[in-house]
Amino acid sequence: MPRSRGTALAAAAVALAVAGTACSGGAAERAATAERMLTLAVAADVSSWDPAVGAGGNSLGYLQAVYSSLTTLNADFSVSPGVATTWSYDRPKTTLTMTIRDGVTFSDGTPLDAAAVKANLDRGLSTPGATQSALAGIASVEATGPTELMVKLKKPDPGLLYQLSMVPGMIASPKAFATLKTNPVGSGPYVLDLNASTRGTSYTFTRNPKYSLPATFGFDKLVMKALPDTNAMANAALSGQVDAGGVPMASLPQVQGAGLEHRKMPGLIMGMWIVDRAGKLAPPLAKLKVRQAINHGLDAEGILKAVDKGNGDRRTQMFAAGTPAYLAALNSRYPYDPDKAKRLLAEAGYPDGFELTLPSENTYVPALYPIVAQQLGQIGIKVKYKPVSSNLITQQYLAGTYPAFMYTYTATENWLDASLFLAKGGVFNPFHVEDPVVAKLMDRIAVAEEAERGKLFQELNTHVVEQAWFAPLYAATNLMVWKKDKVRIDAAADQIFVFLRDYHPVG
């Protein structure tokens, strides 16, 4: 049950990036640098510096330092200009025309024009990986002028502009394509200093003198340390070895005692994915009342307290809070009620319950599995676990090996999420179950104007919750900490992503 989508298709979980000031000559300048120098703790090493490979998740924090993307993601998942200043769709929404910002250059001096953007998108489409999957709806790309780009789509794709704000839309210098894996060359605010970096441990970035996009960055130097161990991250923050980063919620008392600023941020959605909705492996799961019984039979709030010490919020929906699809009222749809769960099972034709084989692993949240087995057992569902190696989890889950599984998910942009786990061909719909209501709503959303999509997404969300395609339990809470005398963070309370541009120096 990985703490991520578990697939390269995931655009990102939480992108945390902080910058600091560079060293310079005089004593006074060195003193000023020491006062403003910031170092960020990141939960994992960068997997690749090449955007065409599609490194997402924690790698997003690294890549956004050196690359600029075609569009810019806002806190509410809408997009603003980036490398592209304007764009428009034709009426069928199958042709996207973009104007590329004039005068932008890569850090190696190469012009960033429409031809360079085309080269990047073409390369992304031809390179196996997450970027190729994210851009799969593109039929062709044509540079119709120095700053004009025409993108032909196979069919309407409301999530494309979002994808172009993430790694798939990051533009690298075509001259550097052959060496991007280890030496990134982009038009972002910083340049990776290879001589001052240690692979797998620490990366140092200096200001890119050729950076010319509107977003401002108040620091001259950025240091990012890979600390995959959560205890190590907490110790580094509390001891002052790093100046900002994510730490376990259990560290909150120590954080407060140390005088660090902190904020709670929305995290991963924890719950059961009931993927065999047609009953191919587990016939009872084809019954709506069985799936609803599972939702009523799991004590979400009790599990939250036992597994994550109460650090989270009850959820019964898969879409992220703060997005158009989210409806707070839905979170009360399935209160814990084992008696009702038993009645639903009986009404579905299973008064004596049934046996359900689920996978388990012992790396991520091993305490969860006996609790789930006990609670489902109380309503008559006898859980039989089959251990799975942690490195095979995603492969087996997405191959349709099991009828259901416990999983965590980082909800992001509504269309992307719906395409992944609701659409018939979605990667997270391994049995390719099709629902006519879902299909019809997604067809309508695909061609709807932006102002109309929110209501349609809410209809889609409500339908999926009523059909109990999932049994979400809660959204975990992340804890971000930083030294308040060195950095200020400008981000919305329910913002999932904290980007480099959200950090500002103090003083």
C-alpha positions in Angstrom: 0.0 0.0 0.0 2.5 2.6 -1.2 2.4 6.2 0.0 1.8 7.4 -3.6 -0.1 6.4 -6.7 2.5 3.8 -7.1 2.9 4.4 -10.9 4.9 6.8 -13.0 1.6 8.2 -14.2 1.3 10.1 -11.0 2.0 13.7 -11.8 3.1 14.5 -8.2 2.2 14.0 -4.6 3.3 17.1 -2.7 6.1 19.3 -4.3 8.1 21.1 -1.7 10.9 23.3 -2.7 12.9 26.0 -0.8 15.7 28.2 -2.0 18.5 30.0 -0.2 21.2 32.7 -0.9 24.5 32.2 -2.7 28.0 32.7 -1.2 29.9 35.8 -2.4 33.1 37.6 -1.8 33.2 40.0 1.1 32.9 39.3 4.8 29.7 41.3 5.1 28.2 39.5 2.1 29.2 36.1 3.6 27.5 37.1 6.8 24.3 38.1 5.0 24.5 34.8 3.1 24.8 32.8 6.3 21.7 34.5 7.7 19.6 33.8 4.6 21.0 30.4 3.6 18.2 27.8 3.5 18.3 24.1 3.0 15.4 21.9 2.1 14.8 18.3 3.2 13.1 16.2 0.5 11.6 12.8 1.1 13.4 11.0 -1.8 16.2 11.4 -4.3 15.5 12.6 -7.8 14.8 9.7 -10.0 15.8 11.4 -13.3 16.6 15.0 -14.5 15.0 14.2 -17.8 11.3 15.5 -18.1 10.7 13.1 -21.0 11.1 10.2 -18.6 8.4 11.7 -16.5 9.8 11.8 -13.1 7.0 12.9 -10.8 6.3 12.7 -7.0 9.2 14.0 -5.0 11.3 14.5 -8.1 9.0 17.4 -9.1 10.6 19.5 -6.4 14.0 19.1 -8.0 12.9 19.6 -11.6 10.9 22.8 -11.0 14.2 24.5 -9.9 15.8 24.0 -13.4 12.8 23.8 -15.8 10.0 26.1 -16.7 6.7 24.5 -17.8 4.3 25.6 -20.5 1.6 26.5 -18.1 1.6 27.3 -14.3 -0.6 25.4 -11.8 -2.6 27.5 -9.3 -3.7 26.4 -5.8 -7.2 25.6 -7.1 -5.8 23.4 -10.0 -6.6 26.0 -12.6 -3.7 27.1 -14.8 -2.0 30.4 -15.7 0.6 31.3 -18.2 4.1 29.9 -18.1 6.3 29.5 -21.1 3.1 29.8 -23.0 1.4 33.2 -22.6 -1.9 32.5 -24.2 -3.8 29.5 -25.6 -7.2 28.6 -27.1 -9.1 25.6 -28.3 -11.2 25.3 -31.4 -14.9 24.5 -31.0 -14.6 20.7 -31.1 -11.7 21.1 -28.5 -9.4 19.0 -30.6 -6.9 21.7 -31.6 -5.0 23.7 -29.0 -3.2 26.8 -30.2 -0.5 28.3 -27.9 1.6 31.4 -28.1 5.1 30.9 -26.7 6.7 33.7 -24.7 9.1 35.7 -26.8 12.7 36.2 -25.8 13.1 33.3 -23.4 16.4 31.4 -23.5 17.7 28.2 -21.9 20.6 28.4 -19.5 22.9 27.3 -22.3 21.9 30.2 -24.4 19.6 28.3 -26.8 16.4 30.1 -27.7 13.2 28.7 -26.2 10.9 29.1 -29.2 8.0 27.1 -30.7 10.4 24.7 -32.4 12.0 23.9 -29.0 8.6 23.2 -27.5 7.7 21.0 -30.4 10.9 19.1 -30.0 10.2 18.5 -26.3 6.6 17.4 -26.9 7.6 15.1 -29.7 10.4 13.6 -27.6 7.9 13.1 -24.7 5.5 11.3 -27.0 8.2 9.0 -28.3 10.0 8.2 -25.0 8.4 5.3 -22.9 7.4 6.5 -19.5 5.0 8.7 -17.6 5.3 11.7 -19.9 4.4 9.6 -22.9 1.2 8.4 -21.1 0.3 11.9 -19.9 0.6 13.3 -23.5 -1.0 10.2 -25.2 -4.0 12.2 -26.3 -1.8 14.4 -28.6 -2.0 13.4 -32.3 0.6 15.8 -33.6 2.5 19.0 -32.8 3.4 21.7 -35.3 5.4 24.9 -34.9 3.4 27.3 -37.1 5.7 30.3 -36.4 8.6 31.3 -34.1 6.2 31.7 -31.2 3.1 29.8 -32.4 2.3 26.2 -31.7 -0.5 24.0 -32.8 -1.3 20.8 -30.9 -3.8 18.4 -32.5 -5.6 16.1 -30.2 -7.1 12.6 -30.8 -10.1 13.7 -28.7 -10.9 16.4 -26.2 -8.7 16.3 -23.1 -9.6 18.7 -20.3 -6.6 17.6 -18.3 -4.0 18.5 -20.9 -3.3 22.1 -19.6 -2.8 20.7 -16.1 -0.4 18.1 -17.5 1.5 20.9 -19.2 2.0 22.6 -15.9 3.7 19.5 -14.4 6.7 17.5 -15.6 5.3 16.6 -19.0 5.1 20.4 -19.8 8.7 21.2 -18.6 10.8 22.3 -21.5 14.5 21.3 -21.8 17.1 22.6 -24.2 17.1 20.5 -27.4 21.0 20.8 -27.5 21.1 18.9 -24.1 18.7 16.1 -24.9 21.5 13.5 -24.9 22.7 14.3 -21.4 19.5 15.4 -19.5 19.4 12.3 -17.4 22.3 13.6 -15.3 22.7 17.2 -16.3 19.5 19.2 -16.7 19.4 22.3 -18.9 16.3 24.4 -18.8 15.0 27.9 -18.5 14.0 27.7 -14.8 15.1 30.1 -12.0 18.1 27.9 -11.1 21.0 25.9 -12.6 22.2 22.7 -11.0 25.8 23.0 -9.7 27.2 19.5 -10.4 30.5 20.2 -8.7 28.7 21.2 -5.5 26.3 18.3 -5.5 26.5 14.7 -4.4 24.3 12.2 -6.2 21.7 10.7 -3.9 22.5 13.0 -1.0 22.5 16.7 -1.7 22.0 19.0 -4.7 23.0 22.7 -4.9 21.5 25.1 -7.4 22.6 28.6 -8.3 20.6 31.4 -9.8 20.1 31.2 -13.6 21.2 34.6 -15.0 19.1 34.0 -18.1 15.8 33.4 -16.3 13.1 35.7 -17.6 9.7 34.4 -16.7 7.4 36.5 -14.6 7.5 34.4 -11.4 10.0 35.9 -9.0 12.4 34.0 -6.7 14.0 35.9 -3.9 17.0 33.6 -3.2 20.2 33.2 -5.0 21.0 29.6 -3.9 19.0 26.5 -3.4 20.1 23.3 -1.5 18.0 20.2 -1.5 18.9 17.2 0.7 17.4 13.8 0.1 16.3 12.3 3.4 14.0 9.4 2.8 13.9 8.3 6.4 11.1 10.3 8.2 12.9 10.2 11.5 16.0 11.6 9.9 13.9 14.4 8.4 12.4 15.3 11.7 15.8 15.2 13.4 17.3 17.3 10.7 14.6 20.0 11.0 14.7 20.0 14.8 18.5 20.2 15.0 18.7 23.0 12.4 20.5 20.9 9.7 17.7 21.9 7.3 15.6 24.9 7.3 12.3 23.5 5.8 10.7 20.3 4.9 8.0 17.7 5.7 8.1 15.8 8.9 5.8 13.2 10.5 2.8 14.6 12.3 4.0 12.8 15.5 6.8 15.4 15.6 4.4 18.3 16.1 5.0 18.7 19.9 8.8 18.8 19.3 8.3 21.2 16.4 6.3 23.6 18.5 8.8 23.3 21.3 11.7 24.1 18.9 10.0 27.3 17.8 9.6 26.2 14.2 6.7 27.5 12.1 4.5 24.8 10.8 1.4 24.1 8.8 -0.8 21.1 8.3 -1.4 20.1 4.7 -3.8 17.7 3.0 -2.1 14.4 2.3 -2.9 11.0 0.9 -6.3 9.5 0.8 -6.3 6.1 2.6 -8.8 3.4 1.8 -9.9 0.3 0.0 -10.1 0.2 -3.8 -13.0 -2.2 -4.7 -11.8 -2.8 -8.3 -13.6 -6.0 -9.2 -17.0 -4.3 -9.5 -18.2 -6.9 -12.1 -17.4 -9.8 -9.7 -14.9 -11.6 -12.0 -12.7 -12.8 -9.1 -15.1 -12.1 -6.2 -18.7 -12.3 -7.3 -20.2 -10.7 -4.2 -18.4 -7.4 -5.1 -20.7 -7.0 -8.2 -23.5 -6.3 -5.7 -24.0 -2.7 -4.8 -25.2 -3.5 -1.3 -22.1 -5.6 -0.7 -19.8 -2.6 -1.6 -22.0 -0.3 0.6 -21.7 -2.8 3.4 -18.0 -2.7 3.3 -18.1 1.1 3.6 -20.4 0.9 6.6 -18.4 -1.9 8.1 -15.1 -0.1 8.3 -14.6 2.3 11.3 -12.7 5.0 9.5 -12.3 7.3 12.5 -11.1 4.5 14.7 -8.6 3.4 12.0 -7.4 7.0 11.6 -6.7 7.1 15.4 -5.0 3.7 15.5 -2.9 4.1 12.3 -2.2 7.8 12.0 -2.9 9.0 15.5 -5.9 11.0 14.4 -3.9 13.2 12.0 -6.3 13.4 9.1 -9.9 14.0 8.1 -12.8 11.6 7.3 -13.4 11.0 3.6 -15.7 9.0 1.5 -14.7 10.5 -1.8 -11.7 10.2 -3.9 -11.5 13.7 -5.3 -9.3 16.3 -3.5 -10.7 19.0 -1.2 -10.7 22.4 -2.9 -11.3 21.0 -6.3 -14.6 21.5 -8.3 -15.7 17.9 -7.8 -15.4 17.9 -4.0 -18.6 17.9 -1.9 -18.0 18.1 1.9 -21.5 16.7 2.5 -20.6 13.4 0.9 -18.2 12.6 3.8 -21.1 11.7 6.0 -22.6 9.2 3.5 -21.2 6.0 5.2 -21.1 6.3 9.0 -19.7 3.3 10.8 -22.7 1.0 11.3 -21.8 -2.7 11.5 -25.5 -3.7 12.0 -26.5 -1.9 8.9 -23.6 -3.5 7.1 -24.9 -7.0 8.1 -28.4 -6.1 6.9 -27.0 -5.0 3.5 -25.1 -8.2 3.1 -28.2 -10.2 3.9 -30.2 -8.2 1.4 -27.6 -8.8 -1.2 -27.9 -12.6 -0.7 -25.0 -13.1 1.7 -26.6 -13.5 5.2 -23.7 -15.7 6.2 -21.1 -13.5 4.6 -18.3 -14.7 2.3 -14.6 -15.0 2.0 -12.5 -12.3 0.4 -8.8 -12.6 -0.6 -6.8 -9.4 -0.3 -3.1 -8.6 -0.6 -1.0 -7.4 2.3 2.5 -6.1 2.7 4.6 -5.3 5.7 6.5 -2.1 4.6 4.1 0.8 4.6 1.3 0.5 7.2 1.3 -3.1 8.5 -0.9 -2.2 11.4 -3.8 -1.5 9.1 -4.3 -5.1 7.8 -5.4 -6.8 11.1 -7.8 -4.0 11.9 -9.5 -4.2 8.5 -9.7 -8.0 8.8 -11.2 -7.8 12.2 -13.8 -5.2 11.3 -14.9 -6.8 8.1 -15.0 -10.2 9.9 -17.4 -8.7 12.4 -20.0 -8.1 9.6 -19.4 -11.5 8.0 -16.7 -10.9 5.4 -13.8 -13.3 6.2 -10.6 -11.7 4.9 -7.8 -13.9 3.8 -4.6 -12.1 3.2 -2.0 -13.0 0.6 1.4 -11.4 1.3 2.9 -9.4 -1.6 6.5 -8.1 -1.8 6.5 -4.3 -1.6 8.4 -3.9 -4.9 5.6 -5.9 -6.7 2.6 -4.1 -5.1 1.7 -1.7 -7.9 2.4 -4.2 -10.6 0.1 -6.8 -9.1 -2.6 -4.3 -8.0 -2.9 -2.8 -11.5 -2.7 -6.1 -13.2 -6.1 -7.2 -11.8 -4.6 -9.9 -9.6 -6.8 -9.0 -6.6 -10.5 -8.0 -6.4 -9.7 -5.2 -3.9 -6.7 -3.8 -2.0 -5.8 -1.2 0.6 -4.1 1.8 -1.1 -3.2 5.4 -0.7 -3.8 8.0 -3.3 -2.8 11.6 -3.9 -5.8 13.2 -5.4 -5.0 16.1 -7.8 -6.7 17.5 -10.8 -10.3 16.2 -11.3 -10.1 15.1 -15.0 -6.7 13.3 -14.4 -8.1 11.5 -11.4 -11.3 10.5 -13.2 -9.4 9.3 -16.2 -7.1 7.1 -14.1 -9.5 5.4 -11.7 -13.0 5.8 -13.2 -12.7 5.6 -17.0 -13.0 2.1 -18.5 -9.4 2.3 -19.8 -8.0 3.9 -16.6 -4.8 2.5 -15.2 -6.4 2.3 -11.7 -9.5 0.5 -13.1 -7.6 -2.8 -13.7 -10.8 -4.8 -14.5 -11.9 -2.2 -17.0 -15.3 -2.0 -15.5 -17.6 0.4 -17.5 -20.4 2.4 -15.9 -22.8 4.1 -18.4 -23.4 7.0 -16.1 -19.7 7.5 -15.6 -19.0 7.3 -19.3 -21.8 9.7 -20.2 -20.7 12.3 -17.6 -17.1 12.1 -18.7 -18.1 12.6 -22.3 -20.0 15.7 -21.3 -17.1 17.0 -19.2 -14.7 16.5 -22.0 -16.5 19.1 -24.2 -18.0 21.3 -21.6 -17.0 24.9 -21.0 -14.9 25.4 -17.9 -17.8 27.1 -16.0 -20.0 24.1 -16.5 -17.5 21.4 -15.5 -17.8 21.9 -11.7 -21.4 20.8 -11.6 -20.7 17.8 -13.9 -17.8 16.7 -11.8 -19.9 16.9 -8.7 -22.5 14.7 -10.3 -19.8 12.2 -11.2 -18.4 12.3 -7.7 -21.8 11.8 -6.1 -22.6 8.8 -8.4 -19.3 7.1 -7.7 -19.8 7.5 -3.9 -23.3 6.1 -4.1 -22.1 3.2 -6.2 -19.4 2.5 -3.5 -16.7 1.9 -6.1 -14.2 2.6 -3.2 -14.2 2.6 0.5 -12.1 5.7 1.4 -11.3 6.1 5.0 -9.5 9.4 5.5 -7.2 11.9 4.1 -4.0 11.9 6.1 -2.4 15.2 7.2 1.1 16.2 6.3 3.2 18.5 8.5 5.4 21.2 6.8 7.9 23.0 9.0 10.3 25.9 8.4 12.4 28.5 10.2 10.1 31.5 10.3 13.0 34.0 10.7 14.3 32.9 7.3 11.4 32.1 5.0 7.7 33.0 4.5 5.3 30.7 2.7 2.4 32.1 0.7 0.1 29.2 0.1 -3.7 28.5 0.6 -4.8 26.5 3.6 -6.0 23.5 1.6 -3.2 23.7 -1.0 -1.7 20.3 -1.9 1.2 21.6 -3.8 3.8 24.1 -2.4 5.9 25.3 -5.2 9.2 27.0 -5.3 7.5 30.3 -6.1 5.5 30.2 -2.9 8.6 30.6 -0.7 10.0 34.1 0.0 12.9 35.3 2.1 12.2 37.2 5.4 13.9 40.5 5.8 
